[in-house]
Amino acid sequence: MADSDWVRFSRQHINARCKTLVEYGLLVHLGNGVYDITRTGEQYLAGDLDARGLDPE
C-alpha cells in the first residue's frame, strides 16, 4: 500500500488508529511503534466478533 498512489496515509494517522484499537483490546502496544494483534483482534478479523459490542478499556 505504501508504494501505491491509490492509498495515502501518514504515520500519525496509523498511530492514532492503532491506539484506538488498543483501547478496544484488538491490539497490544509492544513499544517503539510495534503492535501485536490480540486474540480478540484475531476473532474480529475472522468475522467471529462484532466490534460494535466492545467497550474501551
N, C-alpha and C positions, 0 to 999 in steps of 0.2 A: 504494500500500500504506500509506503514512504516514497517509492520511485514513481508512483502513478500521478499523472496530472488530474485524475478524476477525484482523488481524495486529498483534502487539505486538512491538516490538524497541527496543533502545536504541542510541545511537551507539557506546557502549563495546562492545556485542556485535558490531556491524557491523565496527568497527575490529579487533577480535580475529580475526574470521573473515577479513578481508582480509589481515591479517598472516600468517595460516596459508596462504592462497592464494599469497602472495608467496613463502613458504618453499618451496612446491612448484612455483614457476615459472609459475603460472597468471595472476598479476597482477604488475605492477611498480608500486612506490610512487613517485609523482612529487613528493610533498611536500604539506603542508597538507591532509591527508586526501583527496588526489586519487590515484586508482589508474587504471591502464590495463590492459587485457587483453593478454596476450602471444599469440603465435602458438600456443603450446601450449594456452593457455586457450581460444582460438578452436576448436582441434581438439577439445578436451573438450566444449565446448558443442555442436558439430556432431555429436557422437557418434562421432567418429573416433579417440578416445583413451580408453583405460581408465585412470582416475586411480589405480587400485589398484597400478599398476606404477610410479608416481612415487615418488622418494625426495626428502626435504627437502634443500635445498642448504645 
